Amino acid sequence: MRSAHTVQQVRAAEAALMARLPEGALMQRAATGLAHAVARLLGASYGARVLLLVGSGDNGGDALWAGAHLARRGCGVHALLLSRRVHAEGLAALRAAGGRVVDGVAPLAGADYDVVLDGVVGIGGRPGLRPEAVAALEAVRGVPVVAVDTPSGVDVDTGELDGAHVRADLTVTFGTLKAAHLVDPAAAACGPVHLVDLGLDLPPADLEALQPADVAALLPRPAPDAQKYTRGVVGVRAGSATYPGAALLSVAGAVTGLVGMVRHVGDSAVTDRVREAHPEVVGPGRVQAWVVGSGGGEAAGEELRAALADGVPVVVDADALAHVEGPLGVPAVLTPHAGELAAMLGEERAAIEARPLHFARHAAAAYDAVVLLKGRHTLVATPAGRVRSTTTGTPWLATAGAGDVLGGLVGALLAAGLDPFDAASVGSWVHGAAATVAADGGPLVALDVARAVPGVVRACLAG
């Protein structure tokens, strides 16, 4: 599990560690890790030209010390000081190693840098950038940027943006991830994130990202004496005469081998088409979980009421979301995209997209349900405020019907015995990983994702 901690938690852990270490040792660990990451990005350090954008915080100090390491490797290192108060020891080390300070922004325009280190704002800084930092970044536009800890200008604890900010090609962070690394829109400004371990003793985090080993540990496995009913039965109430494909795709997500049986209930003509595509699917009967809403149209409300009457966990998707007015009285996973959540909460879609972490938590508490807010980094939130961010996936996954497949997959995991939080977060992770495998660097359609799920599960279980 990769955990994301708050600035307050990080600072407390750093203070506790620094009390046991020689002065400056923690910054040296961070700067050494940063310098190694930059060197790997450059490939050949000798002769490379590096620009440090240095602010007054510890990130500026990390950048200066890393610059000193790189200068000793043969890099030409320049530093633009964006504050009158910078880390004095780091600046002295840079100068001693052969680095030099640039006098203002003007000289940057004619320089030919290979990489820029963003040490403008520390993790305690406020969102946005001062004009001189914006001017410096504009002067080196097109040069790869490595952000120190987080891209300057983002809100570290929320992942929100408010004004100008750095867009990094690589972010090197220290000790632990922060919300800005896992939550959009800030996460989209990070690029790949490299974590340097500082040996911090950190408390449990409310924001996490599953890793393959976590998914393998959570995936349901058949018992030695398993039979189809003990492995779980999931029911799908999806599709209509207008949208029969939604039923096919929702069922395709459920029929991935994670449960013993899948039932489809709905329009008879739709059920016939489902059974033609998936002959193992059966009709009405007892289930351990329901999936409701995809392509349900006008009947979605009635189908939701029928599913709730069984008293089993439910996945509420698409058209059925419009009929959720409060807590449902059963364990539930709601799967809106930003537009659907905006309608549920009476907000503008842009507001949801600007503050997805806030609104996912708010909705989970308001509806007393797990909320799976779809997006580039899908967020899965509990009513108590725990959140998992999905970091698997590909832009090719933005295709019609992919959400139907996801709903069926999450429902299968619910029926197999996972609790709503685990079912939603594991389902989202597997869905994203399956899309990456199916796309193989190119386009895909929703059914491709469903077909790739068994292979992804098999690879996870094999370690």
N, C-alpha and C positions, 0 to 999 in steps of 0.2 A: 504494500500500500504506500503510495506517495501522499504525504499529508501536507496541507498548506496551513501555516500558522499566521497569526496576526502580528503586526509590528510590535505590539506590547509584549506578546509572548516571546518573540525573538529577542527583544532587548533584555528581558528578564533573564533568559537563558544565557545570553552573551555575557551579561554582568556576572552571573554566577560562575561561568567558566573563566572569565578574565581574572577573577579574584584568586584563582588557583594557578594561573599562568604568569610567566614573566611579562612585564609591560611590553605591549606591542606585538606579542606572539600571535594573537588571534588575527590581527590585520595581516600579519605576514603569511599566515595560512591561506587567508582569502586571496591575497595578492598573488601568491605563488600559483594557486589553482587557476586564477584568472589569466596569468601570463602563459601558463601551459595551454589553456584553451585557445588563446589568441594565436599562439605559435602553431597549434594544429590547424587552425583556420588558414593561416598564411601558407603553410606547407614548408617553405624555406624562409627562415627568419632573417638570415644574413642579407643585409642590404634593403630589407623591407622598410617602408616609411609608415610610421604610426603617429597618429594625432590623438592626444588626450584632451578631452573637454572636461575641465576640472571645476567642480563647485566646492562649497564650503563643508559638505558633510563627509561622513566616513567613506562613502562611495568614491568621492574625489580622492581621498587618501589611498583607497585600494587601487585606483587608476594610476596614481603617481608611483606607488611601490611596484605595481605590475610593469609600468613603463621603465622603471629602473632595471628590472629583470630582463626585459626585452632589449634594452640598450646594451646590456652586457652580453647578449646573444648576437649582437651585431646589427640590430635595428637602428634606424635613424628615428629618434623619438622627439616629437615636439609636444609642448603642452600649452594650451590656451587657458589661462586662469580667468574664470568667470565670476570670481568673488575676490574681495580684498583679503579675506581670511580663508586660507587653504591649509591643508595638513603640512606643517612646517618640516617635520622629519621626512615625510615622503618627497617633498619638493627638493630637499637637500640631497636625498638619495638619488633622485633623478638626475640632478645636475652633476653629482659626483660620478655617475655612470656614463656621462656624456650627452645626456638629453638637454634640451634647451627650451626656454619659454618663448612663445610667439607673442609679438607685440600687437595685439588687437586682431580683429577679424579680417582686415583687408589682405594680409599676406596669404590667407588660406586659399583664396580664389585661384592663384597661380600655382599652388603646390599640387603635387601628384602623389596623394597618399594612397596606401594600400588598405588601410583599415582605420576606423575611428573608434575610440573607446569613449562611451558615454558615461562619465562620472559626474554629471551635472547636478543631479538631485539625489539625496539619500532616500531611504525607504520611509522616513518620517516626513518627507516633503509634501506640500499640497499639490493637487493636480494643476496642470498648466505649466508653461515655461515663460521666463522673462524674455523681453525682446532681444537682448544680446545673445541668449542661447539659441533663439530661433534664427537669428542672423548667421550664427556660426554653422548651424546645421544646414542652412540654405547654401552657404558657401562651399560645403563639401557634399552637396547632393550627388547621389550616385555612387559614393564610396561606401563599402560595407560597414555597418555599424554593429559593434558589440556593446550591448547594454550591461552595465555593472549592477548586478542584483535585480533591478527592474528597469524598464525603459523610463527615462525621466519624463515627468509630466502626467503619469497615470496615477489613479488612486490605488494604492497598494492593497488595501484591505477589502475593497469592494469590486475591483476590476472595472470601475467606471472611468469615463473620460470627461474632462471639462477644460477645453482649450487645447492649445498646441501641446504636442508630445512627441517623443522619439518613436520611430518605427525601426526596430532592430532586426538585423539579419541573424543574430545569435544573442541570447541572454545567458549570462553566467551568474548564477545566484548562489548564495552561501547558507549553509546550515539546514535549510528547509525551503520548500516552495512557499509562495505567498499567493493570496487569492488572485492577484493580477496575472499570475502565470497560468491559471486554470479557468478563469472566467472572462468571457468576452464582454465588452469590446477590447479591453486591455490585452487579453491573451493573444489577440490577433496581431498586436504590435510587438510581441516578444520574439517571434521566430522560434526556432528550436531552443529549448531550455536545457542548459547543462548545470547540474547541481554539484557544488563542491562541499564535501562533508567537512564540517568544523568540529564534530564531536559534541554538539549541543545536547543537553538533556531537556527535552521538550515535553509538554503535557499532551494528552490526546487532543486531536484537532477536530473541528466541526466540518472541515472541508477536506475531501480526499479525492484521489484518483486511483481506481483499480488498476492493478498490474496483472500480467498473465497468471502469475502464481496465485493471486487472490481469486481470480475467476475460476481457476482450476479447483481451488479449495471449496468454492461455493456451488459449482455445477452439480446437479443431481446425478447420482449413479444408481443403477438398478441393484437391489439386494440380490444375493445368490438365489433366493427363492422367489424372485419377483414374478408377477404376472401383470397383465395389462391394466387391471383395475388398481393394483397396489402402486403402480408407477404414476398414477394420476390420470384423470380424464378432464379435458378442457372443452368447454362448449363455446361456440362462436355464433353470435347473433349479428351478422353483418351482411351487407349487400341488399339490393332491391332490384326491381325490374329495370329501373333507370341506371343503377350502378352495380351490375352483377360482378364486374371485375374486382370490386373491393372485397367481396366475399372470397373469391378465389385467392387473392393475395393475402388476406388475413388468415385464411386456412393454411396457405402455404407457409406462413411464418410459424404456425402452430404445429404443422406436420413436419417437424425436423428431427424427430426421434427422441425428444426430451421427455415426452409423456407416453403413456401406454395407449391412449385413445383420444381421438378428436371427434366431436359432434358438431354438426351444423344445423341450426334451427332458423327458419325464415321462409321467404317466398319459395314455393315448391319448385318453380322453374329454375330459380337460382340454385337451390339444393341439388337439383338434377345436374346442373353444370358443374357444381363443386365435385359431385361424386364421379362425373366423367373424368375430371382432371385428377382426382384423388380418391381412388376406389376404396381406400381403407377408411374413409370418413363415414360415420354412421349418423343416425337421426337422434331424436329427443331421448333424454334419459338423465340419470344423475350425473353431476359433474362436481369437480372440486374447485373450479374457477370458471368465470365467464369472461369473454371478450365481447364488447358491445359497441356498435356505433359506426364502423367504417362503411360508408355508402348506404347507411340506413335510411336516409331521407326522412320523410314525414313519419315513418314508423319507428324512428330511433328512440323516441320517448317511451313508447309502449314497450319496446324491447328492453329498455333499461329497467323499467318497472318490473317486468317479468323476471329478469335476471336477479334483481335485488330481492325478490320474494323468496328465492332459494336460500338466502342467508350465507352464501359463499363469497369468497373474494372476487372482485370484479375489476377488469381493465375497462376504463371508459375512454373512448376515442372518438375523434371526428364529430359526426352529427349528434352523438349522444351527449357531448359536452355541453351543448346548449340547454340541456334539460337538468343539469346539475345546479341546484340552487342553494345547497348547504351540505353538511355532513350526510353521508349516504347510509350510515348505520352498519356497514360491513367494511372489512379491510378493502381498500381501493387504491388503484393507481390511475391517475388522470394524466392523459398524454397530449396536452395541447402544444401547438406551435405558438409563436408570439402573437399572431393575429387572433387565434382562438382564446388565448389567455387574456388578451386585451378585452375581448367581448365579455368574458366571464367576470372580469373585475371592473368593467366600466372605465377602462383606460385607453389611451392611444397606443397603437402598435409601436410607434417610435419610443414611447416611454418604457415599454417592456424590453425592447432591444437595447436601450441605453442602460437599464438596471436589471438585468436578468436574475442575478443572485437575490436581490431584494424582493422581486416580485415572485420568484419561485418559492421562497420561504414564506412570503405573505400568503400566497394561495394555499400552500400546504397547511398552514395554521387555520386559515379561514374555512377550508373544506374538510379539515381533519382527515387528510388523505395524503399519500405520497404523490407528489407532482413531478412528472417527467416533462420538463420544458425543452422541447426539441430546438436544436440550433447547431451551429458549427461545433461548439462544445456543449453538448446536451447536459443539462443539470437535473439531477434527481434529488428532490428535497423532501424531508420528513416534517411533520407538524412540530417536532421539537427543535427543528433548525439544522439538523445534520444534512449535509449535501455531499453528493459525489458528482464529479465532473467527468464526462466521457471524453477521452482524448484519442480514441480510435476513430477511423472514418476517413473519408475522401470527399472532395468537392463534388465528385461524380454522383455521390449519394443523394444529392438534391434532385430527385426525380420522382415523378408521380407514382404513388403506390408504395413507396418505401416505408411510409409511416404505417400503412396497413400491415405490412410484413412485421414491423416492429411490435405492433399491438398483439398480433398472434403469438409472437415469440415470448413476449413478457407474460401473456396469459398461460402459456405452456409451463413456464417456470413457476408461476404461482400454483398451478395445479399439481406440479411435481413436489410442492412442499416448501418452496422458498417464501420468506416473508415479503411483503410488498416492496420494501426498500431494496433488498437483495435482488428480487426478481426484476425490478425495473433497472437497476444499475448494471447487473450482469447482462440482462437482455440488451440494453443499450450498447454495452461494450462489445458483445458478440456481434450484434448487428453492424456496428461500425467496422469491426475487424473483417467480417464476412464481405462487406462492401469493398474494402481495400483489396482483398484477395480476388473477388469477382471482377473488379475493374482492371486490375493488373496494369494500372497506369493509363487506362482509357475509359470510354463510356460503358455504362451498364444500364439495365432496367431492373425494376424492383424484383422480379422473379429470380434474377441472377443472384440477388442477395440471399434469398431463402435457400436456394440450391447450394450456396457456399457455406451455410451454417454448420452442417455436420462435419465438414472438414476442419473448420475452425475449432469446433468443440473437441474433435479428435486430437488436434495438435495441442490444445491446452491441457487435456488430460494426460497426454504423453510427456508433457513438460518440455 
